[in-house]
Each structure stands twice: as C-alpha cells, then as structure tokens.
C-alpha cells in the first residue's frame, strides 16, 4: 500500500478528531468522575447496626476499640472506612438461635412404607445414629438446642465454627445423660427433665472453653427405641393394660357379689324371723284355744267329748276316699281303715 | 485546586496503592502471618493490623488461622479392658499454638485434621484398654468415669500434638458411643427378651392380683351367708323352743284333754283319699238313717260316696 500524501493525513485527522474530542471531554470530566467514585467508595463504609445485633469493626484485620464498650458497636448508625480498610462483622444478639442434634437419630432412609418384618436386623452406627443406655439398651433421639450469643467477640473472632462446636459438645452431653440411666427410666422420664440434664452438663464445658455461647434450653423432640424393637416395647404396654383390666374385672366381680351375698344373708335371717314369729303365734293361739276348751271340758266333759268326736268323724268322712257301711248285727266287727293319705 | 495539582494527587494515590499492596499486609485477629524470605522463615507476626514487608519476590506472607476449631473423628472400633467391642466417635477442640511449626509439619487444616484424627484415635485405643465398658455405660453411677477417660485421652494427645504439630488440643469428648453392627443384633435380641419378660411379669401379676381379689370376695360371701344361716337357725330354734314350751304348758295343765286331742289328730292324719272307711250301720251318723226297729231306711245311692 502506497503512502498517500497530504490527502491521507487529512483523512486520518478527520477520523481521529471525534476521538480526540471525546478524550478531551473525558479529561475535563475526569475530576467529577473520580470525585463521584471516591464519594461512592467512602459512602460504602457507612451502614447501620440493626436492633437485634451488634457489630465489630476490623481495621486492617485488627479489632477497633479498647475494651468491650468501644469494641462492640450497638444498634444505630455505624461509620467506618470502606473495604479494604475496614471490615464490619455483624453478630446476632438478644436472639435465640436453634441447632438441631440429629447425630443420635436414625438416618434419613425413608422407612415409612417398610413393614416391620423386613427391617434390617441390625443398625450400622456409621449410617444410623443411636445411643446406649445404662443397661446396654439402644435408644434413638433427636434434640433441639436453643442458644444465644453471650460474648460476640469470642463468637466472631476466636472460633472458626462455633455452631459445630456447640453441636459436638451438646451431643456428647446427651450421650452421657442417656448412658447414666436405664431405658425404662429414660422412656418414662419427662423430656423436660432430660433436656435440663443435658443443658446442665453442656453449659459448664462451654463456659470453661470460653466459646461465648449460652444454652437457653435443650428440648428432646423424640426419644424411642429403634423401629426394630417398637413392637416388643408396645407389647409391654399392652400387657400392663391387660393386667390392669383383669384386676378391674375381679374388682367388679367383688363389687357385684358382696352386696348380693349380704342381701341374701339379710333375707335369710328375715325369713327365719318371720317364720318363727308366725309359728310362735300359731302355738300361742293353739294354746289359748286349748285353754278355753279345757275350761269348757271341766264344766261339761261328756258334751265336749261328744262334740269333738262328731267333728272328728265328719272330717274323717270328708277326707276319706270312700266309705263303706256294713250291717250292725255283724258281731265283733271292728272299724278298720285301709289305705291312707296319698 | 487546579487541574495539575489534582492530576498529581491522583497519580500519587494510584502509585501509593500499587506500591502499598506489595509492601503492606494485614493480619486478622487470631491469625498469624509467617514472613518468608526466599523460602526461609524470617519472622512471625501475631499482632493484628497493618504490617510491612519487602515486596515480592523477596518476602512472601502466609496466613495461619489460629482460631479454635472442632474435629470429629472417624468411627473407630476398639476393645475395653473387659474385652467389649465399642465404636467411638470423639470430638477434639484444638487450635494452632505454634504457627511456624504447624505450617512446617502440617501445612493446612485438612492435613491437620487427618493427623489429629490418627493421634486421638490411637490415644483412645490405648486409654480405653485400661477401663471396663461400665466406665462409660452403667446403671451404677459410682462406676461411671467418662470424665476420667476423656481426661486421660486428652493427656495422651496434648504433648505429642504440641511438640510435633504445634497444635494445642483443648478438650476431647465422646460424641457417639455405639456397638459394632454385628453386636447390635445380639443386643436387640436381648432387649426383646427383656421386654417379653416384663410383659409376662405384668400379666402374671395381674392374674395373681385378680385371683386374690376374687378369692377374697368368695370368702367374704361364704362368711356372710354362714353367719346368716347361723342366726336364722338360732331364731328358728328359739321359736321352736317357745312353741314346745307352750305345748308342754298345755299338756301339764290338762293332760287328759291333751292326749285325747292328740289321738284325734293322729286319726285324721291317717285318712286320705286312698282310704276306705268301713263302719257299722249302728254308728253315728249312720244310726240316724235306721228306724228304731233296726230296719234300714231305703238307702239308694248312699253306699258309694
């Protein structure tokens, strides 16, 4: 390509002029642009600390302030240099945070549709969690640890994974609590009691390590024997209920029979009393009748005798099945009676 | 300010920033910076904040995190003194105490965890061989010594971790206490047998209590009825005695009449509807039906009554 003369130079100049003009304008604007960027950059250091948190300012990595009062920034406006000079670390305080302990619970395998017979006969500790009880039984449990941050500086700056540490310590405490009591006592205990025991074990260890965490409470969401043993444990409960029912039935029998027997007893005595009174009354009446008859017989003995005989004869004729008459002139005839009362 | 001053200022600031990043470095809280010159360690900086060094490639810095960390060991199986197999998972709280030694012996956190895991596991195996299983799991609180076991493990690792790796082990504890998968089946069987025993015991106790209640009730019933019988007999006896007394009185008052009446009663008692009475016609009341001369009055139909 041949170099053109003054014409090509002029052409170049024509092309380049807008660029130069642009460059010139930019240079004029540069101060404003730089100023704007600087303002934005400085402004990024201004922030606010929310109500339920505090903030720590690290200047070139070093905590700003002497003593806690200066180091811990309370809620409100926070003025700091922007990054990379200052770094603001926020820590939630006055808030209860939650941590779930799942290390002692069965794994996430979905056992919903599995029948009890086809469950594996054993548990692999690397897959499913469980804890040993004092009497070498097996329980599975899931717990919730509620905690708050008591020392923001320790929490934010001195530990790498405070929640993980808390989880390890809390689970260790739970393992210990469960290893100190037999399985029946644990299943019968109120969960609040067990939770409290765990908290009482964990907090001193936390304090000794200076982790700056406070355990507000430990809640046992679930505690029961592994699924493989559920039926065996249920059987005990069923047996207990049945036994109680058997005793109840016996008590009901007793409640029925005793009053009945007492009623029968009272009636027997009453019947005897009534019958006795009646027979004594009859005897007395007969005695009085006899007395009157005796008095009458004393006055007129033959008359009374005749009358009594006639009355007796009449009753005998009445009562007899049949009566036969024979002529009177048969000698040495005696009255004989055959047969008798049926 | 005029444009030249401004441009100068801008240029200087840019220069400072570029140079600064080469000779200045920051050390965070709880971190240590190791300054090496041509690969050799010349100084360690623990103080947080801004510090100075010679630019690369003369001096370089490496940051070591000295914050407290937690390690969770692998599941490892070990024998207790009484030959019981247990599977333990422990946690170890540690931090870097000697940054220089740490960087030299271990290098990074992952390597540290690996080495520490091995150290702690070996210590556990050794320590646990001195205790029975009942030190960890027992119904007798006096036998439980978990704190002592943990303290022993801690003591066993502290010195080595510190000397060899520059690591300070702060605390050790047992996070999982389990049995090998083979043993669990036996434990399950034992648990099932135990539950069955409890169920049987409940049922037996229920039967026993129930039959005691029933027997007791039956006894009460028999007693009440017997007492009543006794009372009734007594009452009847008294009445009979009273009646007998009355009859005896009567007999004593008029023995003839008494005897006469009794014989009449006996007679009546003997006659029933199977009885046939045979009488002579001159006896009352039939004598009413004969004439004075002894001949019969017409007696049609009087024979069979």
Interface residues (C-beta under 8 A of the other chain):
Chain A: X31 X34 X58 X59 X60 X61 X62 X63 X103 X104 X121 X122 X123 X124 X125 X126 X129 X130 X131 X132 X133 X134 X135 X136 X137 X138 X157 X158 X159 X160 X161 X164 X165 X168 X169 X171 X172 X175 X176 X179 X180 X181 X182 X183 X205 X208 X209 X211 X225 X226 X228 X229 X232 X233 X235 X236 X238 X239 X240 X242 X243 X244 X245 X246 X247 X249 X250 X251 X253 X254 X257 X258 X260 X261 X262 X264 X265 X266 X268 X269 X271 X272 X273 X275 X276 X277 X279 X280 X282 X283 X284 X286 X287 X290 X291 X293 X294 X297 X305 X308 X309 X310 X312 X313 X315 X316 X317 X319 X320 X321 X322 X323 X324 X325 X326 X327 X328 X330 X333 X335 X336 X337 X338 X339 X340 X341 X342
Chain B: X3 X6 X10 X26 X27 X28 X29 X30 X31 X47 X48 X49 X50 X65 X67 X68 X69 X70 X72 X75 X87 X91 X93 X136 X137 X138 X139 X141 X144 X146 X170 X171 X173 X174 X175 X176 X177 X178 X179 X180 X181 X182 X184 X185 X187 X188 X190 X191 X192 X194 X195 X196 X198 X199 X200 X202 X203 X205 X206 X207 X209 X210 X211 X213 X214 X216 X217 X218 X220 X221 X224 X225 X227 X228 X229 X231 X232 X233 X235 X236 X238 X239 X240 X242 X243 X246 X247 X249 X250 X253 X254 X257 X258 X260 X261 X264 X267 X268 X269 X270 X271 X272 X273 X274 X275 X276 X277 X278 X279 X280 X281 X282 X283 X284 X285 X286 X290 X294 X302 X303 X304 X305
